[in-house]
Amino acid sequence: MLTIKCAACKRKLWKYEKIGQGKVLRCYKDRIARFYDGQIEDGQAMCACGKRIGVDEGDHIKMIASAFTYSGTKRNG
Ligand SMILES: [Zn+2]
């Protein structure tokens, strides 16, 4: 499980089950285990600080690489 964090303010955004060892380019909503200070509004994934983290594309969030960091482990697919 990965903890996705805002690159600007370091708040925890959400917990994500990443399958495979590749880059985190998208977060599929059905693999988001819980939300912390991240939220989806008006088609954007936002941090509570106002930083845009990604774009809501329906079943997933297309992540902005420079906007977040993460820690934790990816699950081998
Ligand atoms: Zn933030």
N, CA, C, O and the ligand as a Tripos MOL2 file, in Angstrom:
@<TRIPOS>MOLECULE
protein
  309   307    78     0     0
PROTEIN
NO_CHARGES

@<TRIPOS>ATOM
      1 N           0.8510   -1.1990    0.0000 N.3       1 MET1
      2 CA          0.0000    0.0000    0.0000 C.3       1 MET1
      3 C           0.8830    1.2450    0.0000 C.2       1 MET1
      4 O           1.8840    1.3090    0.7150 O.2       1 MET1
      5 N           0.5030    2.2260   -0.8060 N.am      2 LEU2
      6 CA          1.2340    3.4830   -0.8560 C.3       2 LEU2
      7 C           0.4380    4.5720   -0.1430 C.2       2 LEU2
      8 O          -0.7920    4.6000   -0.1890 O.2       2 LEU2
      9 N           1.1670    5.4630    0.5110 N.am      3 THR3
     10 CA          0.5640    6.6900    1.0100 C.3       3 THR3
     11 C           0.9910    7.8100    0.0660 C.2       3 THR3
     12 O           2.1760    8.1240   -0.0440 O.2       3 THR3
     13 N           0.0250    8.4020   -0.6050 N.am      4 ILE4
     14 CA          0.2770    9.4960   -1.5430 C.3       4 ILE4
     15 C           0.2270   10.8020   -0.7550 C.2       4 ILE4
     16 O          -0.7060   11.0520    0.0080 O.2       4 ILE4
     17 N           1.2640   11.6380   -0.9600 N.am      5 LYS5
     18 CA          1.3500   12.9000   -0.2160 C.3       5 LYS5
     19 C           1.5050   14.0730   -1.1710 C.2       5 LYS5
     20 O           2.0210   13.9310   -2.2800 O.2       5 LYS5
     21 N           1.0540   15.2150   -0.7250 N.am      6 CYS6
     22 CA          1.1950   16.4590   -1.4890 C.3       6 CYS6
     23 C           2.6530   16.8900   -1.4750 C.2       6 CYS6
     24 O           3.2770   16.9330   -0.4150 O.2       6 CYS6
     25 N           3.2060   17.2140   -2.6520 N.am      7 ALA7
     26 CA          4.6000   17.6560   -2.7230 C.3       7 ALA7
     27 C           4.7770   19.0520   -2.1280 C.2       7 ALA7
     28 O           5.8680   19.4040   -1.6780 O.2       7 ALA7
     29 N           3.7170   19.8340   -2.1250 N.am      8 ALA8
     30 CA          3.8160   21.2180   -1.6530 C.3       8 ALA8
     31 C           3.7700   21.2990   -0.1290 C.2       8 ALA8
     32 O           4.5800   22.0020    0.4740 O.2       8 ALA8
     33 N           2.8340   20.5900    0.5010 N.am      9 CYS9
     34 CA          2.6260   20.7750    1.9460 C.3       9 CYS9
     35 C           2.8470   19.4910    2.7440 C.2       9 CYS9
     36 O           2.8130   19.5220    3.9740 O.2       9 CYS9
     37 N           3.0720   18.3640    2.0650 N.am     10 LYS10
     38 CA          3.3560   17.0720    2.6980 C.3      10 LYS10
     39 C           2.1570   16.4220    3.3860 C.2      10 LYS10
     40 O           2.3070   15.3950    4.0490 O.2      10 LYS10
     41 N           0.9780   17.0070    3.2350 N.am     11 ARG11
     42 CA         -0.1910   16.3410    3.8100 C.3      11 ARG11
     43 C          -0.3890   14.9800    3.1420 C.2      11 ARG11
     44 O          -0.0550   14.7980    1.9720 O.2      11 ARG11
     45 N          -0.9310   14.0370    3.8920 N.am     12 LYS12
     46 CA         -1.3530   12.7630    3.3070 C.3      12 LYS12
     47 C          -2.6220   12.9990    2.5080 C.2      12 LYS12
     48 O          -3.5560   13.6480    2.9800 O.2      12 LYS12
     49 N          -2.6490   12.4680    1.2950 N.am     13 LEU13
     50 CA         -3.8150   12.6680    0.4260 C.3      13 LEU13
     51 C          -4.7360   11.4600    0.4430 C.2      13 LEU13
     52 O          -5.9290   11.5750    0.7240 O.2      13 LEU13
     53 N          -4.1660   10.2990    0.1370 N.am     14 TRP14
     54 CA         -4.9390    9.0610    0.1900 C.3      14 TRP14
     55 C          -4.0010    7.8710    0.2310 C.2      14 TRP14
     56 O          -2.8040    7.9800   -0.0370 O.2      14 TRP14
     57 N          -4.5770    6.7390    0.5730 N.am     15 LYS15
     58 CA         -3.8720    5.4580    0.5710 C.3      15 LYS15
     59 C          -4.2570    4.7150   -0.6930 C.2      15 LYS15
     60 O          -5.4310    4.6540   -1.0580 O.2      15 LYS15
     61 N          -3.2550    4.1480   -1.3620 N.am     16 TYR16
     62 CA         -3.4970    3.5820   -2.6770 C.3      16 TYR16
     63 C          -2.8320    2.2130   -2.8090 C.2      16 TYR16
     64 O          -1.6660    2.0320   -2.4570 O.2      16 TYR16
     65 N          -3.5970    1.2640   -3.3200 N.am     17 GLU17
     66 CA         -3.0660   -0.0740   -3.6070 C.3      17 GLU17
     67 C          -2.4840   -0.0640   -5.0140 C.2      17 GLU17
     68 O          -3.2130   -0.1900   -5.9980 O.2      17 GLU17
     69 N          -1.1530    0.0890   -5.1040 N.am     18 LYS18
     70 CA         -0.4850    0.1060   -6.4190 C.3      18 LYS18
     71 C          -0.0680   -1.3020   -6.7770 C.2      18 LYS18
     72 O           0.6370   -1.9630   -6.0150 O.2      18 LYS18
     73 N          -0.5040   -1.7590   -7.9350 N.am     19 ILE19
     74 CA         -0.1450   -3.0940   -8.3980 C.3      19 ILE19
     75 C           0.8920   -2.9540   -9.5020 C.2      19 ILE19
     76 O           0.6830   -2.2380  -10.4810 O.2      19 ILE19
     77 N           2.0150   -3.6500   -9.3320 N.am     20 GLY20
     78 CA          3.1220   -3.5480  -10.2800 C.3      20 GLY20
     79 C           4.1190   -2.5060   -9.8240 C.2      20 GLY20
     80 O           3.8120   -1.6450   -8.9990 O.2      20 GLY20
     81 N           5.3250   -2.5990  -10.3790 N.am     21 GLN21
     82 CA          6.4320   -1.7760   -9.8990 C.3      21 GLN21
     83 C           6.6400   -0.5000  -10.7150 C.2      21 GLN21
     84 O           7.5970    0.2370  -10.4770 O.2      21 GLN21
     85 N           5.7630   -0.2380  -11.6600 N.am     22 GLY22
     86 CA          5.9190    0.9440  -12.5090 C.3      22 GLY22
     87 C           5.6500    2.2450  -11.7750 C.2      22 GLY22
     88 O           5.3340    2.2570  -10.5850 O.2      22 GLY22
     89 N           5.7840    3.3450  -12.5160 N.am     23 LYS23
     90 CA          5.5180    4.6670  -11.9560 C.3      23 LYS23
     91 C           4.0380    4.8250  -11.6240 C.2      23 LYS23
     92 O           3.1790    4.1490  -12.1910 O.2      23 LYS23
     93 N           3.7680    5.7190  -10.7070 N.am     24 VAL24
     94 CA          2.3820    6.0330  -10.3640 C.3      24 VAL24
     95 C           1.8970    7.1270  -11.3210 C.2      24 VAL24
     96 O           2.0730    8.3180  -11.0660 O.2      24 VAL24
     97 N           1.2930    6.7020  -12.4080 N.am     25 LEU25
     98 CA          0.8030    7.6430  -13.4150 C.3      25 LEU25
     99 C          -0.6770    7.9190  -13.2220 C.2      25 LEU25
    100 O          -1.1670    9.0080  -13.5240 O.2      25 LEU25
    101 N          -1.3780    6.9200  -12.7170 N.am     26 ARG26
    102 CA         -2.8270    7.0030  -12.4960 C.3      26 ARG26
    103 C          -3.1310    6.3700  -11.1540 C.2      26 ARG26
    104 O          -2.4230    5.4680  -10.7080 O.2      26 ARG26
    105 N          -4.1720    6.8390  -10.5220 N.am     27 CYS27
    106 CA         -4.6980    6.1640   -9.3420 C.3      27 CYS27
    107 C          -6.1200    5.7340   -9.6580 C.2      27 CYS27
    108 O          -7.0060    6.5690   -9.8400 O.2      27 CYS27
    109 N          -6.3310    4.4340   -9.7210 N.am     28 TYR28
    110 CA         -7.6680    3.9080   -9.9770 C.3      28 TYR28
    111 C          -8.4920    4.0280   -8.7030 C.2      28 TYR28
    112 O          -8.0590    3.6230   -7.6240 O.2      28 TYR28
    113 N          -9.6810    4.5870   -8.8470 N.am     29 LYS29
    114 CA        -10.4830    4.9330   -7.6650 C.3      29 LYS29
    115 C         -10.8490    3.7110   -6.8360 C.2      29 LYS29
    116 O         -10.9430    3.7930   -5.6110 O.2      29 LYS29
    117 N         -11.0580    2.5700   -7.5050 N.am     30 ASP30
    118 CA        -11.4580    1.3980   -6.7220 C.3      30 ASP30
    119 C         -10.2830    0.7870   -5.9630 C.2      30 ASP30
    120 O         -10.4630   -0.1670   -5.2060 O.2      30 ASP30
    121 N          -9.0790    1.3300   -6.1610 N.am     31 ARG31
    122 CA         -7.9290    0.8810   -5.3650 C.3      31 ARG31
    123 C          -7.4950    1.9250   -4.3430 C.2      31 ARG31
    124 O          -6.4810    1.7420   -3.6700 O.2      31 ARG31
    125 N          -8.2360    3.0020   -4.2180 N.am     32 ILE32
    126 CA         -7.9560    3.9790   -3.1600 C.3      32 ILE32
    127 C          -8.6300    3.4690   -1.8950 C.2      32 ILE32
    128 O          -9.8550    3.3810   -1.8160 O.2      32 ILE32
    129 N          -7.8070    3.1370   -0.9100 N.am     33 ALA33
    130 CA         -8.3300    2.5040    0.3050 C.3      33 ALA33
    131 C          -9.0200    3.5230    1.2080 C.2      33 ALA33
    132 O         -10.0450    3.2240    1.8210 O.2      33 ALA33
    133 N          -8.4580    4.7140    1.2860 N.am     34 ARG34
    134 CA         -9.1250    5.7700    2.0510 C.3      34 ARG34
    135 C          -8.5380    7.1150    1.6740 C.2      34 ARG34
    136 O          -7.3900    7.2180    1.2410 O.2      34 ARG34
    137 N          -9.3480    8.1360    1.8470 N.am     35 PHE35
    138 CA         -8.9110    9.5120    1.6130 C.3      35 PHE35
    139 C          -8.5310   10.1640    2.9350 C.2      35 PHE35
    140 O          -9.1710    9.9350    3.9610 O.2      35 PHE35
    141 N          -7.4880   10.9730    2.8960 N.am     36 TYR36
    142 CA         -7.1330   11.8360    4.0310 C.3      36 TYR36
    143 C          -7.4400   13.2810    3.6180 C.2      36 TYR36
    144 O          -8.5980   13.6940    3.6550 O.2      36 TYR36
    145 N          -6.4310   14.0450    3.2300 N.am     37 ASP37
    146 CA         -6.6440   15.4530    2.8740 C.3      37 ASP37
    147 C          -6.7500   15.6770    1.3710 C.2      37 ASP37
    148 O          -6.7050   16.8170    0.9080 O.2      37 ASP37
    149 N          -6.8890   14.6050    0.6130 N.am     38 GLY38
    150 CA         -7.1300   14.7430   -0.8210 C.3      38 GLY38
    151 C          -8.6210   14.6680   -1.0960 C.2      38 GLY38
    152 O          -9.3520   13.9640   -0.3990 O.2      38 GLY38
    153 N          -9.0690   15.3890   -2.1070 N.am     39 GLN39
    154 CA        -10.4800   15.3170   -2.4750 C.3      39 GLN39
    155 C         -10.6200   15.5890   -3.9620 C.2      39 GLN39
    156 O          -9.7510   16.1880   -4.5960 O.2      39 GLN39
    157 N         -11.7450   15.1280   -4.4980 N.am     40 ILE40
    158 CA        -12.0310   15.3550   -5.9080 C.3      40 ILE40
    159 C         -13.1370   16.3920   -5.9900 C.2      40 ILE40
    160 O         -14.2090   16.2120   -5.4130 O.2      40 ILE40
    161 N         -12.8770   17.4810   -6.7070 N.am     41 GLU41
    162 CA        -13.9100   18.4980   -6.8880 C.3      41 GLU41
    163 C         -13.7620   19.1300   -8.2600 C.2      41 GLU41
    164 O         -12.6540   19.4500   -8.6920 O.2      41 GLU41
    165 N         -14.8710   19.3040   -8.9310 N.am     42 ASP42
    166 CA        -14.8960   19.9380  -10.2520 C.3      42 ASP42
    167 C         -13.9110   19.2980  -11.2250 C.2      42 ASP42
    168 O         -13.2380   19.9940  -11.9850 O.2      42 ASP42
    169 N         -13.8300   17.9630  -11.1960 N.am     43 GLY43
    170 CA        -12.9950   17.2640  -12.1540 C.3      43 GLY43
    171 C         -11.5130   17.2900  -11.8500 C.2      43 GLY43
    172 O         -10.7070   16.8420  -12.6650 O.2      43 GLY43
    173 N         -11.1360   17.8120  -10.6780 N.am     44 GLN44
    174 CA         -9.7280   17.8770  -10.2910 C.3      44 GLN44
    175 C          -9.5450   17.1450   -8.9710 C.2      44 GLN44
    176 O         -10.4240   17.1560   -8.1090 O.2      44 GLN44
    177 N          -8.3870   16.5070   -8.8290 N.am     45 ALA45
    178 CA         -8.0060   15.9680   -7.5220 C.3      45 ALA45
    179 C          -7.1470   17.0340   -6.8390 C.2      45 ALA45
    180 O          -6.1260   17.4640   -7.3750 O.2      45 ALA45
    181 N          -7.5730   17.4440   -5.6640 N.am     46 MET46
    182 CA         -6.9560   18.5760   -4.9860 C.3      46 MET46
    183 C          -6.4680   18.1710   -3.6030 C.2      46 MET46
    184 O          -7.0340   17.2840   -2.9620 O.2      46 MET46
    185 N          -5.3970   18.8430   -3.1510 N.am     47 CYS47
    186 CA         -5.0010   18.7710   -1.7530 C.3      47 CYS47
    187 C          -5.7660   19.8440   -0.9790 C.2      47 CYS47
    188 O          -6.2550   20.8150   -1.5560 O.2      47 CYS47
    189 N          -5.8600   19.6510    0.3250 N.am     48 ALA48
    190 CA         -6.5210   20.6500    1.1680 C.3      48 ALA48
    191 C          -5.8240   22.0060    1.1010 C.2      48 ALA48
    192 O          -6.4400   23.0290    1.4010 O.2      48 ALA48
    193 N          -4.5310   22.0300    0.7070 N.am     49 CYS49
    194 CA         -3.7960   23.3070    0.6090 C.3      49 CYS49
    195 C          -4.1190   24.0600   -0.6790 C.2      49 CYS49
    196 O          -3.7240   25.2140   -0.8440 O.2      49 CYS49
    197 N          -4.8380   23.4050   -1.5910 N.am     50 GLY50
    198 CA         -5.1960   24.0840   -2.8370 C.3      50 GLY50
    199 C          -4.3860   23.6420   -4.0380 C.2      50 GLY50
    200 O          -4.6780   24.0320   -5.1690 O.2      50 GLY50
    201 N          -3.3620   22.8240   -3.7960 N.am     51 LYS51
    202 CA         -2.5300   22.3210   -4.8960 C.3      51 LYS51
    203 C          -3.3050   21.2800   -5.7020 C.2      51 LYS51
    204 O          -3.9750   20.4130   -5.1410 O.2      51 LYS51
    205 N          -3.2000   21.3820   -7.0270 N.am     52 ARG52
    206 CA         -3.8420   20.3950   -7.8900 C.3      52 ARG52
    207 C          -2.9440   19.1700   -8.0050 C.2      52 ARG52
    208 O          -1.7660   19.2960   -8.3390 O.2      52 ARG52
    209 N          -3.4830   18.0020   -7.7340 N.am     53 ILE53
    210 CA         -2.7020   16.7630   -7.6930 C.3      53 ILE53
    211 C          -2.9100   15.9340   -8.9580 C.2      53 ILE53
    212 O          -2.0190   15.1940   -9.3770 O.2      53 ILE53
    213 N          -4.0760   16.0610   -9.5550 N.am     54 GLY54
    214 CA         -4.3650   15.2770  -10.7470 C.3      54 GLY54
    215 C          -5.6960   15.6790  -11.3540 C.2      54 GLY54
    216 O          -6.3650   16.6030  -10.8920 O.2      54 GLY54
    217 N          -6.0560   14.9600  -12.3980 N.am     55 VAL55
    218 CA         -7.2850   15.2340  -13.1300 C.3      55 VAL55
    219 C          -8.1850   14.0070  -13.0270 C.2      55 VAL55
    220 O          -7.7450   12.8810  -13.2550 O.2      55 VAL55
    221 N          -9.4360   14.2360  -12.6850 N.am     56 ASP56
    222 CA        -10.4100   13.1530  -12.5790 C.3      56 ASP56
    223 C         -10.7930   12.6930  -13.9780 C.2      56 ASP56
    224 O         -11.3480   13.4640  -14.7610 O.2      56 ASP56
    225 N         -10.4980   11.4420  -14.2890 N.am     57 GLU57
    226 CA        -10.8420   10.9100  -15.6080 C.3      57 GLU57
    227 C         -11.8200    9.7540  -15.4960 C.2      57 GLU57
    228 O         -11.7590    8.8050  -16.2770 O.2      57 GLU57
    229 N         -12.7170    9.8300  -14.5310 N.am     58 GLY58
    230 CA        -13.7670    8.8220  -14.4120 C.3      58 GLY58
    231 C         -13.3720    7.7240  -13.4530 C.2      58 GLY58
    232 O         -13.5300    7.8700  -12.2410 O.2      58 GLY58
    233 N         -12.8500    6.6090  -13.9880 N.am     59 ASP59
    234 CA        -12.4930    5.5090  -13.0930 C.3      59 ASP59
    235 C         -11.1120    5.6800  -12.4800 C.2      59 ASP59
    236 O         -10.7150    4.8960  -11.6180 O.2      59 ASP59
    237 N         -10.3750    6.7010  -12.9160 N.am     60 HIS60
    238 CA         -9.0550    6.9380  -12.3350 C.3      60 HIS60
    239 C          -8.7240    8.4220  -12.2870 C.2      60 HIS60
    240 O          -9.3630    9.2500  -12.9360 O.2      60 HIS60
    241 N          -7.7060    8.7270  -11.4950 N.am     61 ILE61
    242 CA         -7.1510   10.0770  -11.4390 C.3      61 ILE61
    243 C          -5.8470   10.0520  -12.2160 C.2      61 ILE61
    244 O          -4.9540    9.2600  -11.9120 O.2      61 ILE61
    245 N          -5.7320   10.9050  -13.2090 N.am     62 LYS62
    246 CA         -4.4770   11.0490  -13.9420 C.3      62 LYS62
    247 C          -3.5800   11.9650  -13.1130 C.2      62 LYS62
    248 O          -3.8940   13.1400  -12.9220 O.2      62 LYS62
    249 N          -2.4770   11.4310  -12.6250 N.am     63 MET63
    250 CA         -1.6640   12.1300  -11.6400 C.3      63 MET63
    251 C          -0.6910   13.1060  -12.2960 C.2      63 MET63
    252 O          -0.1620   12.8470  -13.3770 O.2      63 MET63
    253 N          -0.4690   14.2190  -11.6280 N.am     64 ILE64
    254 CA          0.5310   15.1990  -12.0500 C.3      64 ILE64
    255 C           1.8230   14.8710  -11.3030 C.2      64 ILE64
    256 O           1.9060   15.0170  -10.0830 O.2      64 ILE64
    257 N           2.8360   14.4210  -12.0640 N.am     65 ALA65
    258 CA          4.0180   13.8240  -11.4330 C.3      65 ALA65
    259 C           4.7080   14.7520  -10.4380 C.2      65 ALA65
    260 O           5.2140   14.2940   -9.4130 O.2      65 ALA65
    261 N           4.7330   16.0280  -10.7260 N.am     66 SER66
    262 CA          5.4630   16.9670   -9.8630 C.3      66 SER66
    263 C           4.6760   17.3550   -8.6190 C.2      66 SER66
    264 O           5.2120   18.0190   -7.7320 O.2      66 SER66
    265 N           3.4090   16.9490   -8.5410 N.am     67 ALA67
    266 CA          2.5310   17.4570   -7.4820 C.3      67 ALA67
    267 C           2.4780   16.5620   -6.2530 C.2      67 ALA67
    268 O           1.9250   16.9560   -5.2260 O.2      67 ALA67
    269 N           3.0530   15.3470   -6.3450 N.am     68 PHE68
    270 CA          2.9000   14.4230   -5.2170 C.3      68 PHE68
    271 C           4.1750   13.6140   -5.0000 C.2      68 PHE68
    272 O           5.0310   13.5090   -5.8780 O.2      68 PHE68
    273 N           4.2670   13.0570   -3.8230 N.am     69 THR69
    274 CA          5.3000   12.0800   -3.4950 C.3      69 THR69
    275 C           4.5720   10.8870   -2.8790 C.2      69 THR69
    276 O           3.3730   10.9640   -2.6100 O.2      69 THR69
    277 N           5.2800    9.8010   -2.6570 N.am     70 TYR70
    278 CA          4.6250    8.6830   -1.9970 C.3      70 TYR70
    279 C           5.6320    7.8800   -1.2090 C.2      70 TYR70
    280 O           6.8380    7.9500   -1.4460 O.2      70 TYR70
    281 N           5.1130    7.1160   -0.2670 N.am     71 SER71
    282 CA          5.9320    6.1810    0.4830 C.3      71 SER71
    283 C           5.1460    4.8980    0.6220 C.2      71 SER71
    284 O           3.9350    4.8760    0.4000 O.2      71 SER71
    285 N           5.8310    3.8280    0.9910 N.am     72 GLY72
    286 CA          5.1700    2.5360    1.1200 C.3      72 GLY72
    287 C           5.6440    1.5860    0.0450 C.2      72 GLY72
    288 O           6.6530    1.8250   -0.6190 O.2      72 GLY72
    289 N           4.9050    0.5120   -0.1170 N.am     73 THR73
    290 CA          5.3410   -0.5250   -1.0570 C.3      73 THR73
    291 C           4.2620   -0.8110   -2.0960 C.2      73 THR73
    292 O           3.0640   -0.7750   -1.8160 O.2      73 THR73
    293 N           4.7320   -1.0930   -3.2910 N.am     74 LYS74
    294 CA          3.8620   -1.4960   -4.3940 C.3      74 LYS74
    295 C           3.6800   -3.0100   -4.3140 C.2      74 LYS74
    296 O           4.5650   -3.7450   -3.8770 O.2      74 LYS74
    297 N           2.5100   -3.4420   -4.7490 N.am     75 ARG75
    298 CA          2.2430   -4.8830   -4.7390 C.3      75 ARG75
    299 C           2.6820   -5.4640   -6.0750 C.2      75 ARG75
    300 O           2.3850   -4.8990   -7.1280 O.2      75 ARG75
    301 N           3.3790   -6.5750   -6.0360 N.am     76 ASN76
    302 CA          3.7720   -7.2280   -7.2780 C.3      76 ASN76
    303 C           2.5350   -7.7530   -7.9810 C.2      76 ASN76
    304 O           1.6950   -8.4350   -7.3930 O.2      76 ASN76
    305 N           2.4520   -7.4070   -9.2790 N.am     77 GLY77
    306 CA          1.2700   -7.8020  -10.0410 C.3      77 GLY77
    307 C           1.3960   -9.2400  -10.4870 C.2      77 GLY77
    308 O           0.4980   -9.7630  -11.1460 O.2      77 GLY77
    309 ZN         -0.9350   20.2390   -0.1170 Zn       78 ZN78
@<TRIPOS>BOND
     1     1     2 1
     2     2     3 1
     3     3     4 2
     4     3     5 am
     5     5     6 1
     6     6     7 1
     7     7     8 2
     8     7     9 am
     9     9    10 1
    10    10    11 1
    11    11    12 2
    12    11    13 am
    13    13    14 1
    14    14    15 1
    15    15    16 2
    16    15    17 am
    17    17    18 1
    18    18    19 1
    19    19    20 2
    20    19    21 am
    21    21    22 1
    22    22    23 1
    23    23    24 2
    24    23    25 am
    25    25    26 1
    26    26    27 1
    27    27    28 2
    28    27    29 am
    29    29    30 1
    30    30    31 1
    31    31    32 2
    32    31    33 am
    33    33    34 1
    34    34    35 1
    35    35    36 2
    36    35    37 am
    37    37    38 1
    38    38    39 1
    39    39    40 2
    40    39    41 am
    41    41    42 1
    42    42    43 1
    43    43    44 2
    44    43    45 am
    45    45    46 1
    46    46    47 1
    47    47    48 2
    48    47    49 am
    49    49    50 1
    50    50    51 1
    51    51    52 2
    52    51    53 am
    53    53    54 1
    54    54    55 1
    55    55    56 2
    56    55    57 am
    57    57    58 1
    58    58    59 1
    59    59    60 2
    60    59    61 am
    61    61    62 1
    62    62    63 1
    63    63    64 2
    64    63    65 am
    65    65    66 1
    66    66    67 1
    67    67    68 2
    68    67    69 am
    69    69    70 1
    70    70    71 1
    71    71    72 2
    72    71    73 am
    73    73    74 1
    74    74    75 1
    75    75    76 2
    76    75    77 am
    77    77    78 1
    78    78    79 1
    79    79    80 2
    80    79    81 am
    81    81    82 1
    82    82    83 1
    83    83    84 2
    84    83    85 am
    85    85    86 1
    86    86    87 1
    87    87    88 2
    88    87    89 am
    89    89    90 1
    90    90    91 1
    91    91    92 2
    92    91    93 am
    93    93    94 1
    94    94    95 1
    95    95    96 2
    96    95    97 am
    97    97    98 1
    98    98    99 1
    99    99   100 2
   100    99   101 am
   101   101   102 1
   102   102   103 1
   103   103   104 2
   104   103   105 am
   105   105   106 1
   106   106   107 1
   107   107   108 2
   108   107   109 am
   109   109   110 1
   110   110   111 1
   111   111   112 2
   112   111   113 am
   113   113   114 1
   114   114   115 1
   115   115   116 2
   116   115   117 am
   117   117   118 1
   118   118   119 1
   119   119   120 2
   120   119   121 am
   121   121   122 1
   122   122   123 1
   123   123   124 2
   124   123   125 am
   125   125   126 1
   126   126   127 1
   127   127   128 2
   128   127   129 am
   129   129   130 1
   130   130   131 1
   131   131   132 2
   132   131   133 am
   133   133   134 1
   134   134   135 1
   135   135   136 2
   136   135   137 am
   137   137   138 1
   138   138   139 1
   139   139   140 2
   140   139   141 am
   141   141   142 1
   142   142   143 1
   143   143   144 2
   144   143   145 am
   145   145   146 1
   146   146   147 1
   147   147   148 2
   148   147   149 am
   149   149   150 1
   150   150   151 1
   151   151   152 2
   152   151   153 am
   153   153   154 1
   154   154   155 1
   155   155   156 2
   156   155   157 am
   157   157   158 1
   158   158   159 1
   159   159   160 2
   160   159   161 am
   161   161   162 1
   162   162   163 1
   163   163   164 2
   164   163   165 am
   165   165   166 1
   166   166   167 1
   167   167   168 2
   168   167   169 am
   169   169   170 1
   170   170   171 1
   171   171   172 2
   172   171   173 am
   173   173   174 1
   174   174   175 1
   175   175   176 2
   176   175   177 am
   177   177   178 1
   178   178   179 1
   179   179   180 2
   180   179   181 am
   181   181   182 1
   182   182   183 1
   183   183   184 2
   184   183   185 am
   185   185   186 1
   186   186   187 1
   187   187   188 2
   188   187   189 am
   189   189   190 1
   190   190   191 1
   191   191   192 2
   192   191   193 am
   193   193   194 1
   194   194   195 1
   195   195   196 2
   196   195   197 am
   197   197   198 1
   198   198   199 1
   199   199   200 2
   200   199   201 am
   201   201   202 1
   202   202   203 1
   203   203   204 2
   204   203   205 am
   205   205   206 1
   206   206   207 1
   207   207   208 2
   208   207   209 am
   209   209   210 1
   210   210   211 1
   211   211   212 2
   212   211   213 am
   213   213   214 1
   214   214   215 1
   215   215   216 2
   216   215   217 am
   217   217   218 1
   218   218   219 1
   219   219   220 2
   220   219   221 am
   221   221   222 1
   222   222   223 1
   223   223   224 2
   224   223   225 am
   225   225   226 1
   226   226   227 1
   227   227   228 2
   228   227   229 am
   229   229   230 1
   230   230   231 1
   231   231   232 2
   232   231   233 am
   233   233   234 1
   234   234   235 1
   235   235   236 2
   236   235   237 am
   237   237   238 1
   238   238   239 1
   239   239   240 2
   240   239   241 am
   241   241   242 1
   242   242   243 1
   243   243   244 2
   244   243   245 am
   245   245   246 1
   246   246   247 1
   247   247   248 2
   248   247   249 am
   249   249   250 1
   250   250   251 1
   251   251   252 2
   252   251   253 am
   253   253   254 1
   254   254   255 1
   255   255   256 2
   256   255   257 am
   257   257   258 1
   258   258   259 1
   259   259   260 2
   260   259   261 am
   261   261   262 1
   262   262   263 1
   263   263   264 2
   264   263   265 am
   265   265   266 1
   266   266   267 1
   267   267   268 2
   268   267   269 am
   269   269   270 1
   270   270   271 1
   271   271   272 2
   272   271   273 am
   273   273   274 1
   274   274   275 1
   275   275   276 2
   276   275   277 am
   277   277   278 1
   278   278   279 1
   279   279   280 2
   280   279   281 am
   281   281   282 1
   282   282   283 1
   283   283   284 2
   284   283   285 am
   285   285   286 1
   286   286   287 1
   287   287   288 2
   288   287   289 am
   289   289   290 1
   290   290   291 1
   291   291   292 2
   292   291   293 am
   293   293   294 1
   294   294   295 1
   295   295   296 2
   296   295   297 am
   297   297   298 1
   298   298   299 1
   299   299   300 2
   300   299   301 am
   301   301   302 1
   302   302   303 1
   303   303   304 2
   304   303   305 am
   305   305   306 1
   306   306   307 1
   307   307   308 2
@<TRIPOS>SUBSTRUCTURE
     1 MET1         2 RESIDUE 1 A MET
     2 LEU2         6 RESIDUE 1 A LEU
     3 THR3        10 RESIDUE 1 A THR
     4 ILE4        14 RESIDUE 1 A ILE
     5 LYS5        18 RESIDUE 1 A LYS
     6 CYS6        22 RESIDUE 1 A CYS
     7 ALA7        26 RESIDUE 1 A ALA
     8 ALA8        30 RESIDUE 1 A ALA
     9 CYS9        34 RESIDUE 1 A CYS
    10 LYS10       38 RESIDUE 1 A LYS
    11 ARG11       42 RESIDUE 1 A ARG
    12 LYS12       46 RESIDUE 1 A LYS
    13 LEU13       50 RESIDUE 1 A LEU
    14 TRP14       54 RESIDUE 1 A TRP
    15 LYS15       58 RESIDUE 1 A LYS
    16 TYR16       62 RESIDUE 1 A TYR
    17 GLU17       66 RESIDUE 1 A GLU
    18 LYS18       70 RESIDUE 1 A LYS
    19 ILE19       74 RESIDUE 1 A ILE
    20 GLY20       78 RESIDUE 1 A GLY
    21 GLN21       82 RESIDUE 1 A GLN
    22 GLY22       86 RESIDUE 1 A GLY
    23 LYS23       90 RESIDUE 1 A LYS
    24 VAL24       94 RESIDUE 1 A VAL
    25 LEU25       98 RESIDUE 1 A LEU
    26 ARG26      102 RESIDUE 1 A ARG
    27 CYS27      106 RESIDUE 1 A CYS
    28 TYR28      110 RESIDUE 1 A TYR
    29 LYS29      114 RESIDUE 1 A LYS
    30 ASP30      118 RESIDUE 1 A ASP
    31 ARG31      122 RESIDUE 1 A ARG
    32 ILE32      126 RESIDUE 1 A ILE
    33 ALA33      130 RESIDUE 1 A ALA
    34 ARG34      134 RESIDUE 1 A ARG
    35 PHE35      138 RESIDUE 1 A PHE
    36 TYR36      142 RESIDUE 1 A TYR
    37 ASP37      146 RESIDUE 1 A ASP
    38 GLY38      150 RESIDUE 1 A GLY
    39 GLN39      154 RESIDUE 1 A GLN
    40 ILE40      158 RESIDUE 1 A ILE
    41 GLU41      162 RESIDUE 1 A GLU
    42 ASP42      166 RESIDUE 1 A ASP
    43 GLY43      170 RESIDUE 1 A GLY
    44 GLN44      174 RESIDUE 1 A GLN
    45 ALA45      178 RESIDUE 1 A ALA
    46 MET46      182 RESIDUE 1 A MET
    47 CYS47      186 RESIDUE 1 A CYS
    48 ALA48      190 RESIDUE 1 A ALA
    49 CYS49      194 RESIDUE 1 A CYS
    50 GLY50      198 RESIDUE 1 A GLY
    51 LYS51      202 RESIDUE 1 A LYS
    52 ARG52      206 RESIDUE 1 A ARG
    53 ILE53      210 RESIDUE 1 A ILE
    54 GLY54      214 RESIDUE 1 A GLY
    55 VAL55      218 RESIDUE 1 A VAL
    56 ASP56      222 RESIDUE 1 A ASP
    57 GLU57      226 RESIDUE 1 A GLU
    58 GLY58      230 RESIDUE 1 A GLY
    59 ASP59      234 RESIDUE 1 A ASP
    60 HIS60      238 RESIDUE 1 A HIS
    61 ILE61      242 RESIDUE 1 A ILE
    62 LYS62      246 RESIDUE 1 A LYS
    63 MET63      250 RESIDUE 1 A MET
    64 ILE64      254 RESIDUE 1 A ILE
    65 ALA65      258 RESIDUE 1 A ALA
    66 SER66      262 RESIDUE 1 A SER
    67 ALA67      266 RESIDUE 1 A ALA
    68 PHE68      270 RESIDUE 1 A PHE
    69 THR69      274 RESIDUE 1 A THR
    70 TYR70      278 RESIDUE 1 A TYR
    71 SER71      282 RESIDUE 1 A SER
    72 GLY72      286 RESIDUE 1 A GLY
    73 THR73      290 RESIDUE 1 A THR
    74 LYS74      294 RESIDUE 1 A LYS
    75 ARG75      298 RESIDUE 1 A ARG
    76 ASN76      302 RESIDUE 1 A ASN
    77 GLY77      306 RESIDUE 1 A GLY
    78 ZN78       309 GROUP 0 **** ****
